[in-house]
Amino acid sequence: MEPSIREFFKRLVTTISLLVLWMSVNIAIGIRYNYAFFEDKIHWSNIVFYVWLLVSLFALIWFYVSIWKKPIEHLND
């Protein structure tokens, strides 16, 4: 396989697997420990969970942009 195609697939697999990992961790923590749900009122644990969710989402998007920003050499040849 050509190096440019290999690099493209490596970026693609990294993108998909990090997204699945991020979703799995956040869904598991949110549902298992009931941090994603508001029962009677908002608790500090709900706030921490949602802050973590947003911060980790922005970090994931920043990582994706840094991965896909670099050009792949000889991809269009």
N, CA, C and O of each residue as an XYZ file, in Angstrom:
308
protein
N       0.853     -1.176      0.000
C       0.000      0.000      0.000
C       0.895      1.234      0.000
O       1.948      1.263      0.637
N       0.456      2.232     -0.717
C       1.242      3.452     -0.814
C       1.254      4.199      0.513
O       0.285      4.138      1.269
N       2.350      4.905      0.801
C       2.453      5.615      2.085
C       1.391      6.689      2.289
O       0.947      6.903      3.417
N       0.976      7.366      1.227
C      -0.028      8.416      1.397
C      -1.390      7.822      1.751
O      -2.115      8.379      2.576
N      -1.739      6.701      1.134
C      -3.008      6.034      1.452
C      -2.955      5.466      2.862
O      -3.945      5.515      3.592
N      -1.824      4.938      3.241
C      -1.652      4.407      4.596
C      -1.810      5.516      5.640
O      -2.440      5.311      6.677
N      -1.239      6.680      5.365
C      -1.373      7.823      6.276
C      -2.821      8.283      6.379
O      -3.292      8.618      7.466
N      -3.529      8.300      5.252
C      -4.929      8.692      5.260
C      -5.762      7.726      6.105
O      -6.569      8.164      6.925
N      -5.575      6.425      5.915
C      -6.323      5.439      6.689
C      -5.942      5.468      8.168
O      -6.782      5.223      9.034
N      -4.687      5.766      8.451
C      -4.257      5.886      9.844
C      -4.973      7.047     10.528
O      -5.428      6.915     11.664
N      -5.073      8.170      9.846
C      -5.801      9.322     10.396
C      -7.287      9.003     10.559
O      -7.904      9.384     11.554
N      -7.847      8.314      9.592
C      -9.258      7.964      9.643
C      -9.556      7.020     10.807
O     -10.526      7.224     11.536
N      -8.744      6.008     10.982
C      -8.943      5.053     12.077
C      -8.729      5.739     13.424
O      -9.461      5.467     14.375
N      -7.755      6.606     13.516
C      -7.525      7.348     14.756
C      -8.720      8.227     15.088
O      -9.140      8.293     16.243
N      -9.265      8.896     14.096
C     -10.423      9.761     14.302
C     -11.625      8.977     14.801
O     -12.263      9.364     15.781
N     -11.929      7.890     14.136
C     -13.102      7.096     14.510
C     -12.916      6.443     15.878
O     -13.837      6.458     16.694
N     -11.747      5.874     16.141
C     -11.550      5.179     17.418
C     -11.519      6.144     18.600
O     -12.003      5.797     19.678
N     -10.970      7.331     18.432
C     -10.999      8.296     19.527
C     -12.412      8.794     19.800
O     -12.779      9.023     20.952
N     -13.203      8.961     18.751
C     -14.591      9.364     18.944
C     -15.386      8.290     19.682
O     -16.159      8.606     20.586
N     -15.205      7.040     19.309
C     -15.908      5.941     19.978
C     -15.454      5.824     21.430
O     -16.278      5.594     22.315
N     -14.172      5.977     21.683
C     -13.663      5.934     23.054
C     -14.228      7.081     23.881
O     -14.664      6.874     25.013
N     -14.222      8.294     23.321
C     -14.761      9.458     24.031
C     -16.233      9.272     24.363
O     -16.667      9.545     25.482
N     -16.995      8.805     23.384
C     -18.418      8.584     23.618
C     -18.650      7.493     24.654
O     -19.514      7.639     25.520
N     -17.904      6.417     24.580
C     -18.085      5.303     25.523
C     -17.788      5.724     26.951
O     -18.540      5.392     27.867
N     -16.713      6.441     27.144
C     -16.337      6.881     28.487
C     -17.387      7.831     29.051
O     -17.817      7.671     30.193
N     -17.796      8.802     28.272
C     -18.751      9.792     28.771
C     -20.141      9.199     28.983
O     -20.822      9.556     29.945
N     -20.564      8.315     28.113
C     -21.868      7.676     28.298
C     -21.837      6.755     29.504
O     -22.782      6.732     30.293
N     -20.759      5.995     29.655
C     -20.670      5.073     30.781
C     -20.657      5.820     32.114
O     -21.356      5.432     33.050
N     -19.879      6.869     32.198
C     -19.817      7.643     33.450
C     -21.126      8.375     33.698
O     -21.614      8.406     34.827
N     -21.688      8.955     32.672
C     -22.919      9.718     32.833
C     -24.111      8.869     33.224
O     -24.900      9.262     34.083
N     -24.249      7.713     32.605
C     -25.405      6.865     32.890
C     -25.179      5.997     34.122
O     -26.071      5.873     34.962
N     -24.012      5.402     34.238
C     -23.756      4.483     35.346
C     -23.821      5.178     36.705
O     -24.399      4.646     37.653
N     -23.236      6.351     36.794
C     -23.201      7.060     38.072
C     -24.265      8.157     38.173
O     -24.253      8.947     39.117
N     -25.179      8.205     37.209
C     -26.293      9.165     37.179
C     -25.840     10.619     37.195
O     -26.538     11.481     37.729
N     -24.681     10.894     36.614
C     -24.228     12.281     36.533
C     -24.918     13.028     35.399
O     -24.982     14.257     35.427
N     -25.427     12.326     34.418
C     -26.052     12.970     33.264
C     -27.498     13.365     33.530
O     -28.083     14.126     32.759
N     -28.079     12.860     34.605
C     -29.499     13.093     34.870
C     -29.681     14.019     36.060
O     -28.954     13.939     37.050
N     -30.664     14.898     35.944
C     -31.029     15.780     37.049
C     -32.242     15.169     37.749
O     -33.299     15.011     37.138
N     -32.093     14.829     39.018
C     -33.219     14.190     39.712
C     -34.141     15.248     40.320
O     -35.135     15.607     39.689
N     -33.857     15.750     41.494
C     -34.685     16.793     42.100
C     -34.146     18.183     41.787
O     -34.900     19.111     41.495
N     -32.851     18.298     41.853
C     -32.204     19.578     41.579
C     -30.833     19.311     40.985
O     -30.397     18.164     40.890
N     -30.169     20.363     40.593
C     -28.833     20.226     40.011
C     -27.825     20.072     41.146
O     -27.763     20.899     42.055
N     -27.038     19.001     41.079
C     -25.990     18.753     42.071
C     -24.650     19.182     41.490
O     -24.522     19.401     40.286
N     -23.664     19.297     42.354
C     -22.334     19.695     41.895
C     -21.744     18.632     40.978
O     -20.972     18.958     40.076
N     -22.094     17.371     41.192
C     -21.568     16.301     40.346
C     -22.093     16.416     38.912
O     -21.379     16.093     37.963
N     -23.337     16.875     38.753
C     -23.871     17.105     37.409
C     -23.101     18.213     36.703
O     -22.792     18.099     35.517
N     -22.798     19.260     37.413
C     -22.058     20.384     36.830
C     -20.657     19.959     36.428
O     -20.186     20.310     35.347
N     -19.988     19.202     37.295
C     -18.639     18.722     36.985
C     -18.671     17.810     35.762
O     -17.805     17.896     34.892
N     -19.666     16.944     35.703
C     -19.776     16.037     34.554
C     -19.956     16.810     33.252
O     -19.276     16.521     32.268
N     -20.848     17.775     33.231
C     -21.099     18.523     32.000
C     -19.939     19.453     31.632
O     -19.688     19.683     30.449
N     -19.244     19.977     32.609
C     -18.036     20.764     32.316
C     -16.980     19.854     31.703
O     -16.340     20.212     30.714
N     -16.799     18.666     32.299
C     -15.849     17.690     31.747
C     -16.244     17.305     30.319
O     -15.385     17.191     29.446
N     -17.534     17.105     30.085
C     -18.019     16.733     28.768
C     -17.667     17.793     27.732
O     -17.186     17.468     26.646
N     -17.903     19.053     28.061
C     -17.606     20.133     27.118
C     -16.110     20.337     26.908
O     -15.658     20.527     25.779
N     -15.341     20.298     28.001
C     -13.890     20.487     27.881
C     -13.267     19.360     27.067
O     -12.425     19.606     26.204
N     -13.678     18.125     27.339
C     -13.115     17.006     26.590
C     -13.570     17.019     25.136
O     -12.821     16.594     24.256
N     -14.778     17.498     24.866
C     -15.235     17.622     23.481
C     -14.403     18.651     22.725
O     -13.992     18.399     21.593
N     -14.152     19.801     23.332
C     -13.321     20.807     22.677
C     -11.886     20.304     22.485
O     -11.260     20.609     21.470
N     -11.365     19.545     23.438
C     -10.021     18.971     23.284
C      -9.997     17.953     22.145
O      -9.032     17.899     21.382
N     -11.039     17.159     22.029
C     -11.119     16.182     20.949
C     -11.196     16.874     19.592
O     -10.525     16.460     18.647
N     -11.997     17.909     19.491
C     -12.104     18.661     18.234
C     -10.772     19.333     17.899
O     -10.354     19.336     16.741
N     -10.116     19.894     18.889
C      -8.802     20.519     18.660
C      -7.795     19.482     18.158
O      -6.998     19.768     17.265
N      -7.833     18.287     18.732
C      -6.935     17.222     18.290
C      -7.238     16.801     16.858
O      -6.325     16.551     16.071
N      -8.530     16.724     16.521
C      -8.910     16.390     15.151
C      -8.423     17.435     14.160
O      -7.921     17.099     13.087
N      -8.571     18.684     14.515
C      -8.111     19.749     13.621
C      -6.601     19.671     13.433
O      -6.105     19.857     12.321
N      -5.870     19.398     14.505
C      -4.408     19.309     14.379
C      -3.981     18.097     13.560
O      -2.961     18.148     12.873
N      -4.746     17.008     13.621
C      -4.416     15.824     12.813
C      -4.684     16.091     11.334
O      -3.826     15.839     10.488
N      -5.860     16.595     11.029
C      -6.275     16.735      9.633
C      -5.757     18.004      8.967
O      -5.921     18.172      7.759
N      -5.138     18.895      9.729
C      -4.609     20.143      9.159
C      -3.354     19.893      8.330
O      -3.120     20.551      7.316
N      -2.558     18.938      8.777
C      -1.320     18.637      8.059
C      -1.640     17.971      6.723
O      -2.448     17.044      6.666
N      -1.011     18.438      5.660
C      -1.293     17.812      4.346
C      -0.665     16.418      4.245
O       0.368     16.129      4.850
N      -1.312     15.588      3.476
C      -0.776     14.256      3.181
C      -0.030     14.360      1.866
O      -0.603     14.751      0.849
N       1.231     14.015      1.885
C       2.060     14.179      0.678
C       1.671     13.162     -0.386
O       1.439     11.991     -0.088
N       1.603     13.617     -1.605
C       1.362     12.789     -2.786
C       0.033     12.057     -2.750
O      -0.083     10.978     -3.330
N      -0.969     12.610     -2.089
C      -2.270     11.947     -2.027
C      -3.015     12.082     -3.342
O      -3.734     11.160     -3.726
N      -2.873     13.184     -4.037
C      -3.610     13.422     -5.273
C      -2.850     13.001     -6.516
O      -3.309     13.264     -7.628
N      -1.721     12.367     -6.367
C      -0.920     11.957     -7.538
C      -1.461     10.691     -8.166
O      -0.910     10.208     -9.155
